[in-house]
Structure formats: C-alpha cells, structure tokens
Amino acid sequence: MDIYDHPTFRMACQQFDRVAEYWQIPADEQARLKFPKRSMTVALPVHMDDGRTKVFTGHRVQHHLTLGPTKGGLRYHPAVALGEVAALAMWMSWKCALAGLPYGGAKGGIACDPLHLSQTELERLTRRYTQEMIPFIGEKVDVMAPDMGTNEQTMAWMMDTYSVHTGYTVPSIVTGKPVSIGGSLGRRESTGRGVGYLINRTMDTIGLEPGHSRAVVQGFGNVGSVAAFSLAKYGVKIVGVSDVSGGLHNAAGIDLWELEKYAAAKRTIAGFAGAEHVTNEQLLELPCEILVPAAMERQITGGNAAKIKCRILAEAANGPTTPEADVILDQREEIFILPDILCNAGGVIVSYFEWVQDLQSFFWTETEVMDKLFRILEGAFLQVLALSRKQKVSMRMAALSVGIKRVQEAKKIRGLFP
Ligand code: GLU
C-alpha cells in the first residue's frame, strides 16, 4: 500500500511482520490485519486573522472496524503525514485490543504548527476539519480524542460543531472533553498517571527502590509532565526533562512545581534557572534508572540505543523506539521495556470510560475512574509479563502479540462478507 509509505508506517509494519512471523500467521490473514480499512484526506480552507485564506491538509485513518467503533487521537503538528497517521492508527488497534476495549484503532492529524496559530484560527481550523469529517465519523463509527498539539478545548469545538450539525448535543462523539460538557474526571491525567503506575509496578518487579531512582522525561506536555509528577509522588527524583526547545538537567533533582509554574507562564521550559541546558540527544543518554520518552516517534534509534543508561524504558509516546533500536535493546537484558501500547494505554482506557459514561448519561467519581483504570492496566501488565517470560520474547513482542492475536481471532470468528 504505497499511499501510506512513510518511515513511521514502515516501522509499524516491521513490528507487525515480526509478530506475524513469530506466530506464523497465514499470509492472507496478515494482509487483512495489517492495512488500514479506510483513510480520508481533506483540504481545509481557513480564514486567517490577517485576512488571507490558507488551505491546510487533514487526515483520518480508521485501521479496523472488527470490534466496534474506531478510536484514537487527533494530532496537530507540522510533520503530520498520511503514513504517520496510518502507523499511529495501527498502534491504536493493538493498544485497544491489548486493554480489552471494544474498539478498532484510528488516528487523525492536521499538518499545521499550533504554536503559530491564534485561538480563533485554531477554532476555525478545528471546526472545518470536523465538518469535513462528518460523513466519516459518529459515536458508533469513529470517536476522536486529543493527541499531540490538541487538548480539551479542541474536543469541545469538535463536539459543538458535530452537535450543531446533528441538531442535538452528542457528547459521545469525542473524548477528552472538558468535564463541564460530558468529559470524564481523571481523563486529562490518565495517560501520565497510567505511565506512573506501570513504572512503579515495574520497579517492584525488578527490585528498584523509588526513593533511590532517578528519571529522565523527554517531553513536558500533557503526558510527560503528569508522568513526571506521578513518579515524583512515588519518591523518584526527576533529573532531566525536555520540550521542543531542548532539555534541562539537574543531578540533584528538578523542582517540578517551580518548573510547571515557569512553563505555564512562558509556554516553554527554556531558560528555567533550576537546571542546566542539555540537547535532546544528551538528555536521552543521561544516567538514570527510568527513561520516559513522552514526545515524538523514532527517538531511540540504532544510533543511540547502545548509549542509553537506564533500567526501565517507559514508552509514554507512541512509537519512540525503532526496530533497529529493538535489535540492540534485545541484547541489553538489564533494560526492562514498557512498550508504548501498554505504557500509554491509560489515555484511551479512560477515553473508553468517558464514552461509556456519555452513552449512559451517568457519571462516575474520580476514584471509580482511577480504580477501574489501574485494574485494567494491572491485568494487561501481568498478561504481557507472563507471555514474555513464557515465550522468552521481549515485552514489545508480547504486548503486540496479545493485541494482534485478539484482532485476528475476532476477524476469524466473524468470517468474511460476502
Ligand atoms: N491520543 C491518545 C493515544 O495515542 C489517546 C487516544 C484516545 O483517547 O482515543 O493513545
């Protein structure tokens, strides 16, 4: 499928191929499982504040529809491309299946730089994208959520645009909304808190003391910052963080509360006085017990996998580790990998809770949400760990295997129409 050709799509396919080969999935079943079911690309003309009209490109890829509606985020980033979105949709499929959610995977994106758009431009862009997607989405068809560069406000505009079109309010059309319009308590923090929970669980499994552990977090967005706070609450010292401007390092520990205040005021962590500047490359190679890539894909590569110095690699981002890096990490038995589709699954799990609450118009307390979230994460963690130990395969191979085999089984039992 040449239309999806992109380094990130090739990477997702390579991961899939390894699993398919390991379990000897027949070739005709492989093709059905691997390629996205549908994709849509739209041109989005938007009135800019200066009076010009600019046309942006938006995508949505729905990977498979076998288990229910498709589910996944919407990304605003200059590098968004159809192949990248397709890879992210594929990972959503395995992630939802691993967590036992009744969803296929999807992802959307608009190639734009949200940091250089005003709020009114962002609103017009979001509403136009939603309008263009109306034939393609629905609460029982495809449900969007925030991803890189989007947030609760983006979801509120989407929900409003869709509801105005429908003629009545449809909260379940998106998740990750503000709580005041049908969002779930705990959704905003769910990905980062899930990451924190699973790291704590892993420290327990491999015998690391939180109080004697240091963490480096790449990315100080919604996921990275909440994960950093969550680790700090378990007693871990945060010695490195970064954002698009570069990294910060302080071997004595970074004051997260001060950093958060600074970042809120300046919209960047650059220039924060409580740490030294390091480059993104240096950050990933800092000595620590826990390394948390929480930014873009393809950060741990064949070039730096031998140089990272951690005991736990917790993949809060989607696809941060390339297959070339995996070959090197497979030899480094001292490193325990929490693979992305497990590590960051907290977000989509609480999105599922939000969707269920919206459909029932019956809302849960934050304690109920968190309790149910940790139960699902615990079950998935134990299942992946058990398979990895039984088959003597990596945690990534085990996690992908559980997800892919669930979808394979569902496709098989439903049969092929006509
Ligand atoms: N964008 C998030 C992810 O990559 C969340 C998706 C969702 O909640 O649907 O998992």
Residues whose N, C-alpha, C, O or C-beta is under 5 A from the ligand:
A	BS01	LIG	K71 G72 G73 V143 A145 P146 D147 N344 G347 V348 S351
